[in-house]
């Protein structure tokens, strides 16, 4: 696995980078060498927040943790990623092929403006939409830990949104043309 480490609001030493690479070696048994993990570290209000995104074809593993200690944040985020992999391992293994871990193109736009006001657009995120079933979309949403997920329905070939309702069930928003 390749690591792309980006630190904001702090400077990582070579020793810290080596420690990160050594810790991420624990995840190598789940991923091939062609997988790139994006690791973003930021310092907010004395909190060291680590966000890890691992695109794997049409699935994305994502975890974020923050504590006052950089190493504790790293351990917590790695534990969260390992839980996600274990939880969805069977589903992922069913789909393993040579191209199972093809790079997904994902771009994050930079935060707009230095001063933020309330109710202002602060982030734009682009992502690749893959054709999948509603069940796969729900599984991807749960894997990301989000309450909604945008996907391309493989049956209708339209962009849909699956979301988690307040009662714990799921709903799908299907646009009319």
Secondary structure, DSSP 8 states (H G I E B T S, - for coil): -EEEEEEESS---HHHHHHHHHHHGGGTTTS-TT-EEEEEEEEETTEEEEEEEEEETTEEEEEEEEESSHHHHHHHHHHHHHHHHHHTHHHHHHT--TTTT-----EE-----SS--TT-----EE----EE-HHHHHHHHHHHT-SEEEEEETTT-SEEEEEE-TTS-EEEEE---
